[in-house]
Amino acid sequence: MQQDAAAATIAANDEELFTRANRAAYLDILHTGIDGMRNKLSKQAFPVFPEFGDTERHFFAAGRVTGFTARGIRDEIPFAARAYDTLLSAVRSVMDSAGTGKLCMKNVDGAVCGAIQSLERNPDALLCIPRIRRGDNYTYTHCANVSVLLAAFALRSGADGKQVFAGALAGLLHDLGMALLPVALLTAKRKLSDTEKTLVKRHPALGCELMSAGGSAYDETVKAALEHHERYNGSGYPKGISGDSISEIGHITGIADTYDALSSRRPYKDALYPHRTLGVMYQMRKKQFHPVILEQFVRLVGIYPVGSVVELQDGYRGVVTGSNYNNPILPVVTLALDPDGHAMCLHECDLAKDGVAGIARCLPPETSGIDPRRVLGIPA
């Protein structure tokens, strides 16, 4: 959960550095081109990236999945909200039982299966719930969020049912070792001492020990727990391994872990907008993160994830209500306000097909005049 050095610099309290660094990152992600993302090419489909080499893998299949359309997002939202609450409850039971040395796993299988079923019907619905309904306990919500991200990534990659379940479980348990650290350490609003940092860095090994003692030490969960802080260039911990020495589940868990951490509010920092989070992470491709897996992850969550409040170039405002896997810069947007700020009948437009203006900027929901929960139909 701790930010890597580059991300920590971005999230520092130096407001000038924060603004300058994120502006540069955002321009980089827009114009240098994850998948050719330039304004002039905004309507061009993303190219296909090469697959991995013949190294240790493949946890996730290489099959291409074009999308899920079994149920519309507003129809799926109530089911997704319940699935997320159930997943969160399962996380709480597991984490709270960690101190006893005997993990409470009885509700985990059902919760994970419920989340996967929702993702199969419409992944956008469950993926947006964590962004709109942030909980008070970061440790619980973070594990649930990473579980959803890994399950969705596996589904999008064409993995089979067993692999998808393993990915979701790995995300759920990846930070299990944090449950054995002092609460005051996890909620500290100050810079940690070197001794405290060393203690925090023990959580991958602590989590694996707990899983082994509790009979939950599957290969994928162990790899995710041990390797989610390892980095592509070898700068991570606990072993400092790099490149293909890190398993695929380790790579994707590290990316999902960082994405959720940076886009979440923490005691020591505000949340970054998802598109800025991706900009920061994209600057660290080939350094902190595997470039191909990172690009696949960007396709999954979208430059403007579902639930984002945005303003189009022509001044209309609305909420992103559908992702575009082939071109994440052109999602589906449901318009709610006209350029003069007047409410209008909700109107859904696909930026990739309808010939309307592209997105100019993201807006803070609290000052935008739009409640994304109402537009999406998310229960309070």
HELIX and SHEET records of a PDB file:
HELIX    1   1 ALA A    5  ILE A   10  1                                   6    
HELIX    2   2 GLU A   15  ASP A   28  1                                  14    
HELIX    3   3 ILE A   29  GLY A   33  3                                   5    
HELIX    4   4 ASN A   39  LEU A   41  5                                   3    
HELIX    5   5 ILE A   73  SER A   97  1                                  25    
HELIX    6   6 ALA A   98  THR A  100  5                                   3    
HELIX    7   7 VAL A  108  ARG A  121  1                                  14    
HELIX    8   8 PRO A  123  ILE A  132  1                                  10    
HELIX    9   9 TYR A  138  ARG A  156  1                                  19    
HELIX   10  10 GLY A  161  LEU A  173  1                                  13    
HELIX   11  11 LEU A  176  LEU A  180  5                                   5    
HELIX   12  12 VAL A  183  LEU A  186  1                                   4    
HELIX   13  13 ASP A  194  VAL A  200  1                                   7    
HELIX   14  14 HIS A  203  GLY A  214  1                                  12    
HELIX   15  15 ASP A  219  GLU A  227  1                                   9    
HELIX   16  16 GLY A  243  SER A  245  5                                   3    
HELIX   17  17 GLU A  248  LEU A  262  1                                  15    
HELIX   18  18 PRO A  274  GLN A  283  1                                  10    
HELIX   19  19 PRO A  291  VAL A  301  1                                  11    
HELIX   20  20 PRO A  365  SER A  368  1                                   4    
HELIX   21  21 PRO A  372  LEU A  376  1                                   5    
SHEET    1   A 5 ALA A 343  ASP A 350  0                                        
SHEET    2   A 5 VAL A 332  LEU A 337 -1                                        
SHEET    3   A 5 ARG A 317  GLY A 322 -1                                        
SHEET    4   A 5 VAL A 309  LEU A 312 -1                                        
SHEET    5   A 5 ILE A 359  LEU A 363 -1                                        
END                                                                             
